[in-house]
Amino acid sequence: MSAGPHVAPSSLSPDSVPLPLRYFDCVLVLAFVPFGLLAGLPTAGVLVGAAAWIVQRVIGAMIEHKAADHPDPRAATMIQFAGGMLRPLALGITILAVGQLGEKEDGLMAALLVLVAFTVYLGLSFVFRPQRKSST
């Protein structure tokens, strides 16, 4: 059985994806906050987890923009690497802090919210990632 002609995936530029889809994880987090609070989930965990996720996404977008505009490719790679290491570290410290300063349930709620947001973000990054053209 023939599978038919091979069609190369089209290349998506980040700007071609509508803004609400690019940041769908943030949209979901913001939409969850009122429902989480009305459901009686740990308030500090919901608020801190949502704020931490959105802040780190904004910082990530700023880092990507700065790296893309940098004339030196090595420096641009270093900027992206540092951002890629420091953003999760800051998220982890924030989750630990809310769990220590508030109730343990607050820390758990913040961690679960960030985990779900990250899962959505990771899935979307695979869908909207620009495709490299293969030489084969």
GROMACS elastic network, one bead per residue, 0.5 to 0.9 nm:
[ bonds ]
;  ai    aj funct       b0    kb
    1     4     6  0.89040   500
    2     5     6  0.85299   500
    3     6     6  0.80268   500
    4     7     6  0.89496   500
    7    10     6  0.88122   500
    8   133     6  0.76864   500
    8   134     6  0.84231   500
    9   131     6  0.68397   500
    9   132     6  0.88119   500
    9   133     6  0.83326   500
   10   130     6  0.83050   500
   10   131     6  0.69298   500
   10   133     6  0.88744   500
   11   129     6  0.83861   500
   11   130     6  0.53019   500
   11   131     6  0.50780   500
   11   132     6  0.73083   500
   11   133     6  0.81910   500
   12    15     6  0.81839   500
   12    16     6  0.64939   500
   12    17     6  0.75340   500
   12   128     6  0.66484   500
   12   129     6  0.68983   500
   12   131     6  0.69223   500
   13    16     6  0.53413   500
   13    17     6  0.72094   500
   13   128     6  0.82408   500
   13   129     6  0.80297   500
   13   130     6  0.59833   500
   14    17     6  0.56971   500
   14    18     6  0.86199   500
   14    22     6  0.78828   500
   14   128     6  0.74080   500
   14   129     6  0.77511   500
   14   130     6  0.74288   500
   15    18     6  0.72704   500
   15    19     6  0.81255   500
   16    19     6  0.88541   500
   17    20     6  0.84669   500
   17    21     6  0.66118   500
   17    22     6  0.62435   500
   17   128     6  0.74593   500
   18    21     6  0.54505   500
   18    22     6  0.62839   500
   18    23     6  0.88243   500
   19    22     6  0.50118   500
   19    23     6  0.62002   500
   19    24     6  0.82056   500
   20    23     6  0.52650   500
   20    24     6  0.55106   500
   20    25     6  0.89872   500
   20    26     6  0.86452   500
   20    27     6  0.70807   500
   21    25     6  0.83412   500
   21    27     6  0.86485   500
   21   124     6  0.82986   500
   22    25     6  0.81222   500
   22   121     6  0.86970   500
   22   124     6  0.76359   500
   22   125     6  0.84256   500
   22   128     6  0.79683   500
   23    26     6  0.53540   500
   23    27     6  0.64264   500
   23    28     6  0.88177   500
   23    57     6  0.85299   500
   23   121     6  0.78931   500
   23   124     6  0.89770   500
   24    28     6  0.61171   500
   24    29     6  0.85369   500
   24   120     6  0.77907   500
   24   121     6  0.75608   500
   24   124     6  0.81791   500
   25    28     6  0.51666   500
   25    29     6  0.62205   500
   25    30     6  0.86962   500
   25    54     6  0.88598   500
   25   116     6  0.85507   500
   25   117     6  0.53280   500
   25   118     6  0.74829   500
   25   119     6  0.85581   500
   25   120     6  0.56975   500
   25   121     6  0.55634   500
   25   124     6  0.85147   500
   26    30     6  0.61112   500
   26    31     6  0.84482   500
   26    50     6  0.82407   500
   26    53     6  0.75741   500
   26    54     6  0.60838   500
   26    57     6  0.80820   500
   26   117     6  0.73434   500
   26   121     6  0.86740   500
   27    30     6  0.52177   500
   27    31     6  0.60777   500
   27    32     6  0.85594   500
   28    32     6  0.60134   500
   28    33     6  0.87733   500
   28   117     6  0.76533   500
   28   120     6  0.89435   500
   29    32     6  0.50904   500
   29    33     6  0.64356   500
   29    49     6  0.89181   500
   29    50     6  0.59754   500
   29    53     6  0.82106   500
   29    54     6  0.81730   500
   29   113     6  0.76003   500
   29   114     6  0.87202   500
   29   116     6  0.88764   500
   29   117     6  0.67808   500
   30    33     6  0.54657   500
   30    34     6  0.78661   500
   30    50     6  0.70231   500
   30    54     6  0.87699   500
   31    34     6  0.67186   500
   31    35     6  0.74518   500
   32    35     6  0.53471   500
   32    36     6  0.58377   500
   32    37     6  0.85151   500
   32    46     6  0.86892   500
   32    50     6  0.87906   500
   33    36     6  0.51139   500
   33    37     6  0.61372   500
   33    38     6  0.85850   500
   33    46     6  0.64231   500
   33    47     6  0.70644   500
   33    50     6  0.73265   500
   34    37     6  0.51550   500
   34    38     6  0.60744   500
   34    39     6  0.84845   500
   35    38     6  0.50578   500
   35    39     6  0.59719   500
   35    40     6  0.86699   500
   35    41     6  0.89134   500
   36    39     6  0.51059   500
   36    40     6  0.65117   500
   36    41     6  0.55020   500
   36    42     6  0.81629   500
   36    43     6  0.80332   500
   36    46     6  0.68811   500
   37    40     6  0.52742   500
   37    41     6  0.57039   500
   37    42     6  0.74495   500
   37    43     6  0.61052   500
   37    46     6  0.73276   500
   37    47     6  0.87380   500
   38    41     6  0.76042   500
   40    43     6  0.74814   500
   41    44     6  0.89554   500
   41    45     6  0.80454   500
   41    46     6  0.72262   500
   41   105     6  0.88264   500
   41   106     6  0.85695   500
   41   109     6  0.76686   500
   42    45     6  0.54066   500
   42    46     6  0.62628   500
   42    47     6  0.87415   500
   42   103     6  0.84345   500
   42   105     6  0.64422   500
   42   106     6  0.53213   500
   42   107     6  0.88572   500
   42   108     6  0.89583   500
   42   109     6  0.66058   500
   42   110     6  0.87953   500
   43    46     6  0.52533   500
   43    47     6  0.61399   500
   43    48     6  0.84020   500
   43   106     6  0.71379   500
   43   109     6  0.87428   500
   44    47     6  0.52315   500
   44    48     6  0.57515   500
   44    49     6  0.80265   500
   44    98     6  0.72923   500
   44   102     6  0.73412   500
   44   103     6  0.86147   500
   44   106     6  0.56770   500
   44   107     6  0.83035   500
   44   109     6  0.84672   500
   44   110     6  0.80216   500
   45    48     6  0.53410   500
   45    49     6  0.56413   500
   45    50     6  0.82067   500
   45    95     6  0.81982   500
   45    98     6  0.68693   500
   45    99     6  0.79778   500
   45   102     6  0.85123   500
   45   103     6  0.87489   500
   45   105     6  0.73279   500
   45   107     6  0.57190   500
   45   108     6  0.71732   500
   45   111     6  0.80132   500
   45   113     6  0.83409   500
   46    49     6  0.53232   500
   46    50     6  0.60226   500
   46    51     6  0.84942   500
   46   106     6  0.73904   500
   46   109     6  0.61670   500
   46   110     6  0.57566   500
   46   113     6  0.71478   500
   47    50     6  0.52700   500
   47    51     6  0.60371   500
   47    52     6  0.84386   500
   47   110     6  0.78804   500
   48    51     6  0.50882   500
   48    52     6  0.58384   500
   48    53     6  0.84078   500
   48    94     6  0.79203   500
   48    95     6  0.79765   500
   48    98     6  0.73469   500
   48   106     6  0.86415   500
   48   107     6  0.89743   500
   48   110     6  0.64650   500
   49    52     6  0.51838   500
   49    53     6  0.61111   500
   49    54     6  0.86397   500
   49    91     6  0.85420   500
   49    94     6  0.81560   500
   49    95     6  0.71689   500
   49    98     6  0.88076   500
   49   106     6  0.89044   500
   49   107     6  0.84104   500
   49   109     6  0.74039   500
   49   111     6  0.68719   500
   49   112     6  0.83459   500
   49   113     6  0.60476   500
   49   114     6  0.60767   500
   50    53     6  0.52653   500
   50    54     6  0.62336   500
   50    55     6  0.85548   500
   50   110     6  0.74534   500
   50   113     6  0.70404   500
   50   114     6  0.73426   500
   50   117     6  0.89220   500
   51    54     6  0.52835   500
   51    55     6  0.59860   500
   51    56     6  0.85092   500
   52    55     6  0.52026   500
   52    56     6  0.60940   500
   52    57     6  0.85800   500
   52    90     6  0.85665   500
   52    91     6  0.64591   500
   52    94     6  0.72442   500
   52    95     6  0.85795   500
   52   110     6  0.87434   500
   52   114     6  0.81960   500
   53    56     6  0.53378   500
   53    57     6  0.62531   500
   53    58     6  0.87738   500
   53    91     6  0.74025   500
   53   113     6  0.85226   500
   53   114     6  0.62261   500
   53   117     6  0.75573   500
   53   118     6  0.85123   500
   54    57     6  0.50932   500
   54    58     6  0.62573   500
   54    59     6  0.86457   500
   55    58     6  0.51394   500
   55    59     6  0.61901   500
   55    60     6  0.85019   500
   56    60     6  0.59598   500
   56    61     6  0.86091   500
   56    87     6  0.61047   500
   56    88     6  0.82906   500
   56    90     6  0.82103   500
   56    91     6  0.75685   500
   57    61     6  0.62064   500
   57    62     6  0.86355   500
   57    87     6  0.86397   500
   58    61     6  0.51478   500
   58    62     6  0.63084   500
   58    63     6  0.86676   500
   59    62     6  0.50377   500
   59    63     6  0.61315   500
   59    64     6  0.86327   500
   59    83     6  0.83419   500
   59    87     6  0.80817   500
   60    63     6  0.50286   500
   60    64     6  0.61551   500
   60    65     6  0.85583   500
   60    80     6  0.87158   500
   60    83     6  0.68582   500
   60    84     6  0.80588   500
   60    87     6  0.75779   500
   61    64     6  0.51244   500
   61    65     6  0.61421   500
   61    66     6  0.85872   500
   62    65     6  0.51004   500
   62    66     6  0.61053   500
   62    67     6  0.85449   500
   63    66     6  0.50935   500
   63    67     6  0.60352   500
   63    68     6  0.84801   500
   63    79     6  0.69369   500
   63    80     6  0.65464   500
   63    83     6  0.65870   500
   64    67     6  0.51070   500
   64    68     6  0.60169   500
   64    69     6  0.85891   500
   64    76     6  0.87463   500
   64    79     6  0.82568   500
   64    80     6  0.66233   500
   64    83     6  0.86553   500
   65    68     6  0.51243   500
   65    69     6  0.62389   500
   65    70     6  0.87000   500
   66    69     6  0.52347   500
   66    70     6  0.62313   500
   66    76     6  0.77300   500
   66    79     6  0.79709   500
   66    80     6  0.88914   500
   67    70     6  0.51837   500
   67    71     6  0.85693   500
   67    72     6  0.89745   500
   67    73     6  0.83098   500
   67    75     6  0.76861   500
   67    77     6  0.70856   500
   67    78     6  0.84668   500
   67    79     6  0.60218   500
   67    80     6  0.64177   500
   68    71     6  0.81527   500
   68    73     6  0.87733   500
   68    76     6  0.67806   500
   69    76     6  0.80932   500
   70    73     6  0.70898   500
   70    75     6  0.72291   500
   70    76     6  0.57131   500
   71    75     6  0.81569   500
   71    76     6  0.76838   500
   72    75     6  0.53600   500
   72    76     6  0.61862   500
   72    77     6  0.87036   500
   73    77     6  0.61086   500
   73    78     6  0.85850   500
   74    77     6  0.51131   500
   74    78     6  0.62389   500
   74    79     6  0.86813   500
   75    79     6  0.61451   500
   75    80     6  0.86569   500
   76    79     6  0.50881   500
   76    80     6  0.63075   500
   76    81     6  0.85799   500
   77    80     6  0.51596   500
   77    81     6  0.60359   500
   77    82     6  0.85591   500
   78    82     6  0.60123   500
   78    83     6  0.84455   500
   79    82     6  0.52720   500
   79    83     6  0.61709   500
   79    84     6  0.85132   500
   80    83     6  0.51026   500
   80    84     6  0.59614   500
   80    85     6  0.86371   500
   81    85     6  0.62576   500
   81    86     6  0.85855   500
   82    85     6  0.52167   500
   82    86     6  0.59717   500
   82    87     6  0.84145   500
   83    86     6  0.51799   500
   83    87     6  0.58013   500
   83    88     6  0.87141   500
   84    87     6  0.59002   500
   84    88     6  0.71693   500
   85    88     6  0.61942   500
   85    89     6  0.65717   500
   86    89     6  0.50064   500
   86    90     6  0.60586   500
   86    91     6  0.85981   500
   87    90     6  0.51928   500
   87    91     6  0.62752   500
   87    92     6  0.87141   500
   88    92     6  0.60985   500
   88    93     6  0.85829   500
   89    92     6  0.51248   500
   89    93     6  0.62091   500
   89    94     6  0.85572   500
   90    93     6  0.51440   500
   90    94     6  0.60841   500
   90    95     6  0.86313   500
   91    94     6  0.50861   500
   91    95     6  0.62157   500
   91    96     6  0.86532   500
   91   111     6  0.89131   500
   91   114     6  0.83032   500
   92    95     6  0.51378   500
   92    96     6  0.61787   500
   92    97     6  0.85144   500
   92   111     6  0.82451   500
   93    96     6  0.50709   500
   93    97     6  0.59915   500
   93    98     6  0.86424   500
   94    97     6  0.50368   500
   94    98     6  0.62265   500
   94    99     6  0.85814   500
   94   107     6  0.87241   500
   94   110     6  0.87542   500
   95    98     6  0.53334   500
   95    99     6  0.62573   500
   95   100     6  0.86852   500
   95   106     6  0.84575   500
   95   107     6  0.53974   500
   95   108     6  0.78841   500
   95   109     6  0.88950   500
   95   110     6  0.59904   500
   95   111     6  0.60940   500
   95   114     6  0.89361   500
   96    99     6  0.51134   500
   96   100     6  0.61381   500
   96   101     6  0.85316   500
   96   107     6  0.62798   500
   96   111     6  0.87814   500
   97   100     6  0.50630   500
   97   101     6  0.58211   500
   97   102     6  0.80207   500
   97   107     6  0.75887   500
   98   101     6  0.52074   500
   98   102     6  0.54873   500
   98   103     6  0.75595   500
   98   104     6  0.79760   500
   98   106     6  0.62922   500
   98   107     6  0.52560   500
   98   110     6  0.78369   500
   99   102     6  0.54057   500
   99   103     6  0.55808   500
   99   105     6  0.69408   500
   99   106     6  0.55161   500
   99   108     6  0.70880   500
   99   109     6  0.89986   500
   99   110     6  0.84003   500
  100   103     6  0.67451   500
  100   104     6  0.67339   500
  100   106     6  0.88431   500
  100   107     6  0.74940   500
  101   104     6  0.86314   500
  102   105     6  0.81656   500
  102   106     6  0.63077   500
  102   107     6  0.76424   500
  103   106     6  0.52563   500
  103   107     6  0.69585   500
  103   108     6  0.89683   500
  104   107     6  0.52252   500
  104   108     6  0.63384   500
  104   109     6  0.86648   500
  105   109     6  0.60035   500
  105   110     6  0.85136   500
  106   109     6  0.51025   500
  106   110     6  0.61510   500
  106   111     6  0.85484   500
  107   110     6  0.51288   500
  107   111     6  0.61050   500
  107   112     6  0.86092   500
  108   111     6  0.50508   500
  108   112     6  0.61143   500
  108   113     6  0.85605   500
  109   112     6  0.51390   500
  109   113     6  0.61061   500
  109   114     6  0.85630   500
  110   113     6  0.51899   500
  110   114     6  0.61582   500
  110   115     6  0.85110   500
  111   114     6  0.51892   500
  111   115     6  0.60021   500
  111   116     6  0.86570   500
  112   116     6  0.61751   500
  112   117     6  0.85102   500
  113   116     6  0.53149   500
  113   117     6  0.61578   500
  113   118     6  0.85384   500
  114   117     6  0.50114   500
  114   118     6  0.59256   500
  114   119     6  0.84828   500
  115   118     6  0.50941   500
  115   119     6  0.61409   500
  115   120     6  0.87303   500
  116   119     6  0.50657   500
  116   120     6  0.63482   500
  116   121     6  0.85939   500
  117   120     6  0.52353   500
  117   121     6  0.61032   500
  117   122     6  0.85848   500
  118   122     6  0.59410   500
  118   123     6  0.84882   500
  119   122     6  0.51649   500
  119   123     6  0.62012   500
  119   124     6  0.86159   500
  120   123     6  0.51983   500
  120   124     6  0.61689   500
  120   125     6  0.85385   500
  121   124     6  0.52004   500
  121   125     6  0.60457   500
  121   126     6  0.87932   500
  122   125     6  0.50454   500
  122   126     6  0.65072   500
  122   127     6  0.88759   500
  123   126     6  0.53808   500
  123   127     6  0.65429   500
  123   128     6  0.88709   500
  124   128     6  0.59778   500
  124   129     6  0.80791   500
  125   128     6  0.52871   500
  125   129     6  0.54752   500
  126   129     6  0.53575   500
  126   130     6  0.88438   500
  127   130     6  0.86947   500
  128   131     6  0.86996   500
  131   134     6  0.89475   500
  133   136     6  0.88387   500
